[in-house]
Amino acid sequence: MAKIIHKGPYEQCQPTYEKLYNWLEQNGWKIIGPVREVYLNDPSGVGMEEALTEIFVPID
């Protein structure tokens, strides 16, 4: 698995995904399964600007 953490609103995750996908391509990795997101905190308690999303990509 490759992973990256996005900080901020969920709808603004695209640049984080692009950063991860670019890194995978530059390092010769292939995505071999579905992407998973894990929400590390609750935006209702910390605010959307502090929301943390861990993005996992299975690779080979």
Protein Blocks (a to p, Z undefined) as FASTA:
>chain_A
ZZdddedjfklmmmmmmmmmmmmmmnopacfbdcddddfbdfklnojklpccddddddZZ
